[in-house]
């Protein structure tokens, strides 16, 4: 299913990435320790993935 234009703009914005990093993930992962085997599955522009990598202290793990 394609995103509508407003959804596409919001999800690819710096404001959304900041909200995911600063509000959503800290709330959702309060008491969860992420490790080397963390897997994020989902469509989108990567805001959640980038924040998860940062939070886990990783570097993406591509090619491992």
Backbone as JSON Lines, residues from 0, in Angstrom:
{"i":0,"aa":"X","n":[0.85,-1.17,0.0],"ca":[0.0,0.0,0.0],"c":[0.9,1.24,0.0]}
{"i":1,"aa":"X","n":[0.62,2.15,-0.87],"ca":[1.4,3.37,-0.97],"c":[0.99,4.37,0.11]}
{"i":2,"aa":"X","n":[1.95,5.18,0.53],"ca":[1.67,6.24,1.5],"c":[1.05,7.43,0.78]}
{"i":3,"aa":"X","n":[0.2,8.15,1.48],"ca":[-0.26,9.4,0.9],"c":[0.85,10.44,1.06]}
{"i":4,"aa":"X","n":[0.75,11.55,0.37],"ca":[1.8,12.55,0.33],"c":[2.13,13.11,1.72]}
{"i":5,"aa":"X","n":[1.12,13.39,2.53],"ca":[1.35,13.93,3.87],"c":[2.1,12.92,4.74]}
{"i":6,"aa":"X","n":[1.69,11.67,4.69],"ca":[2.36,10.61,5.45],"c":[3.81,10.48,4.99]}
{"i":7,"aa":"X","n":[4.02,10.5,3.69],"ca":[5.36,10.39,3.13],"c":[6.26,11.54,3.6]}
{"i":8,"aa":"X","n":[5.76,12.74,3.56],"ca":[6.55,13.91,4.0],"c":[6.86,13.84,5.49]}
{"i":9,"aa":"X","n":[5.88,13.51,6.3],"ca":[6.09,13.46,7.76],"c":[7.09,12.37,8.14]}
{"i":10,"aa":"X","n":[6.92,11.19,7.57],"ca":[7.79,10.07,7.95],"c":[9.22,10.22,7.47]}
{"i":11,"aa":"X","n":[9.46,11.07,6.49],"ca":[10.82,11.29,6.0],"c":[11.43,12.57,6.57]}
{"i":12,"aa":"X","n":[10.75,13.21,7.5],"ca":[11.22,14.51,8.02],"c":[12.18,14.35,9.2]}
{"i":13,"aa":"X","n":[12.99,15.37,9.39],"ca":[13.89,15.42,10.54],"c":[13.08,15.44,11.84]}
{"i":14,"aa":"X","n":[11.95,16.14,11.84],"ca":[11.1,16.19,13.03],"c":[10.62,14.82,13.46]}
{"i":15,"aa":"X","n":[10.24,13.98,12.49],"ca":[9.81,12.61,12.81],"c":[10.98,11.8,13.36]}
{"i":16,"aa":"X","n":[12.13,11.9,12.72],"ca":[13.31,11.17,13.19],"c":[13.66,11.58,14.62]}
{"i":17,"aa":"X","n":[13.59,12.87,14.91],"ca":[13.87,13.36,16.27],"c":[12.85,12.82,17.27]}
{"i":18,"aa":"X","n":[11.57,12.81,16.9],"ca":[10.53,12.31,17.8],"c":[10.7,10.82,18.07]}
{"i":19,"aa":"X","n":[11.03,10.06,17.03],"ca":[11.27,8.62,17.21],"c":[12.43,8.4,18.17]}
{"i":20,"aa":"X","n":[13.54,9.11,17.93],"ca":[14.75,8.95,18.76],"c":[14.55,9.43,20.19]}
{"i":21,"aa":"X","n":[13.92,10.6,20.36],"ca":[13.86,11.25,21.67],"c":[12.64,10.89,22.51]}
{"i":22,"aa":"X","n":[11.54,10.45,21.89],"ca":[10.31,10.19,22.63],"c":[9.79,8.77,22.48]}
{"i":23,"aa":"X","n":[9.6,8.35,21.23],"ca":[8.95,7.06,20.99],"c":[9.8,5.87,21.46]}
{"i":24,"aa":"X","n":[11.03,5.78,21.01],"ca":[11.86,4.62,21.4],"c":[12.18,4.59,22.89]}
{"i":25,"aa":"X","n":[12.52,5.72,23.51],"ca":[12.74,5.65,24.97],"c":[11.52,5.13,25.73]}
{"i":26,"aa":"X","n":[10.33,5.53,25.3],"ca":[9.1,5.06,25.93],"c":[8.88,3.57,25.64]}
{"i":27,"aa":"X","n":[9.0,3.18,24.37],"ca":[8.71,1.8,23.98],"c":[9.74,0.81,24.5]}
{"i":28,"aa":"X","n":[10.97,1.26,24.66],"ca":[12.05,0.35,25.05],"c":[12.58,0.61,26.45]}
{"i":29,"aa":"X","n":[11.76,1.24,27.27],"ca":[12.2,1.54,28.66],"c":[12.58,0.24,29.36]}
{"i":30,"aa":"X","n":[13.43,-0.25,29.8],"ca":[13.79,-1.51,30.45],"c":[14.17,-2.6,29.45]}
{"i":31,"aa":"X","n":[14.4,-2.27,28.21],"ca":[14.82,-3.26,27.22],"c":[16.25,-2.94,26.82]}
{"i":32,"aa":"X","n":[17.1,-3.94,26.95],"ca":[18.49,-3.75,26.53],"c":[18.65,-4.34,25.13]}
{"i":33,"aa":"X","n":[19.09,-3.51,24.2],"ca":[19.31,-3.97,22.84],"c":[20.74,-4.52,22.73]}
{"i":34,"aa":"X","n":[20.89,-5.56,21.97],"ca":[22.21,-6.15,21.82],"c":[22.57,-6.34,20.36]}
{"i":35,"aa":"X","n":[23.58,-7.14,20.12],"ca":[24.07,-7.37,18.77],"c":[23.06,-8.08,17.88]}
{"i":36,"aa":"X","n":[22.1,-8.76,18.45],"ca":[21.14,-9.55,17.67],"c":[19.79,-8.87,17.5]}
{"i":37,"aa":"X","n":[19.73,-7.56,17.64],"ca":[18.49,-6.82,17.49],"c":[18.07,-6.78,16.02]}
{"i":38,"aa":"X","n":[16.8,-7.04,15.76],"ca":[16.28,-7.03,14.39],"c":[15.09,-6.09,14.33]}
{"i":39,"aa":"X","n":[15.14,-5.13,13.42],"ca":[14.04,-4.21,13.19],"c":[13.43,-4.57,11.84]}
{"i":40,"aa":"X","n":[12.13,-4.79,11.83],"ca":[11.44,-5.12,10.59],"c":[10.36,-4.08,10.35]}
{"i":41,"aa":"X","n":[10.38,-3.48,9.2],"ca":[9.32,-2.52,8.89],"c":[9.66,-1.68,7.69]}
{"i":42,"aa":"X","n":[8.64,-1.2,7.01],"ca":[8.84,-0.33,5.87],"c":[9.07,1.11,6.33]}
{"i":43,"aa":"X","n":[9.56,1.92,5.47],"ca":[9.66,3.33,5.78],"c":[10.98,3.94,5.36]}
{"i":44,"aa":"X","n":[11.28,5.06,5.96],"ca":[12.44,5.86,5.56],"c":[13.65,5.64,6.45]}
{"i":45,"aa":"X","n":[13.58,4.75,7.41],"ca":[14.74,4.41,8.21],"c":[14.92,5.17,9.5]}
{"i":46,"aa":"X","n":[13.99,6.03,9.88],"ca":[14.13,6.81,11.11],"c":[14.22,5.9,12.32]}
{"i":47,"aa":"X","n":[13.38,4.88,12.39],"ca":[13.4,3.96,13.52],"c":[14.67,3.12,13.5]}
{"i":48,"aa":"X","n":[15.05,2.64,12.35],"ca":[16.27,1.84,12.25],"c":[17.5,2.63,12.68]}
{"i":49,"aa":"X","n":[17.65,3.85,12.21],"ca":[18.81,4.66,12.59],"c":[18.84,4.9,14.1]}
{"i":50,"aa":"X","n":[17.68,5.17,14.69],"ca":[17.62,5.4,16.13],"c":[17.92,4.12,16.91]}
{"i":51,"aa":"X","n":[17.46,2.97,16.42],"ca":[17.76,1.7,17.09],"c":[19.25,1.39,17.04]}
{"i":52,"aa":"X","n":[19.88,1.63,15.89],"ca":[21.32,1.38,15.77],"c":[22.07,2.26,16.76]}
{"i":53,"aa":"X","n":[21.69,3.54,16.81],"ca":[22.33,4.47,17.75],"c":[22.12,4.01,19.19]}
{"i":54,"aa":"X","n":[20.91,3.61,19.51],"ca":[20.59,3.2,20.88],"c":[21.32,1.92,21.28]}
{"i":55,"aa":"X","n":[21.49,1.03,20.33],"ca":[22.17,-0.24,20.6],"c":[23.69,-0.07,20.61]}
{"i":56,"aa":"X","n":[24.15,1.09,20.19],"ca":[25.59,1.33,20.16],"c":[26.26,0.61,19.02]}
{"i":57,"aa":"X","n":[25.48,0.27,18.0],"ca":[26.02,-0.51,16.9],"c":[26.38,0.31,15.69]}
{"i":58,"aa":"X","n":[26.64,-0.41,14.65],"ca":[27.03,0.21,13.4],"c":[26.28,-0.4,12.24]}
{"i":59,"aa":"X","n":[25.16,-1.02,12.47],"ca":[24.31,-1.53,11.41],"c":[24.45,-3.01,11.13]}
{"i":60,"aa":"X","n":[25.63,-3.55,11.27],"ca":[25.82,-4.98,11.11],"c":[25.61,-5.52,9.72]}
{"i":61,"aa":"X","n":[25.6,-4.69,8.71],"ca":[25.41,-5.19,7.35],"c":[26.59,-6.06,6.96]}
{"i":62,"aa":"X","n":[26.28,-7.13,6.28],"ca":[27.31,-8.0,5.78],"c":[27.86,-8.99,6.79]}
{"i":63,"aa":"X","n":[27.27,-9.03,7.96],"ca":[27.75,-9.99,8.97],"c":[27.06,-11.29,8.81]}
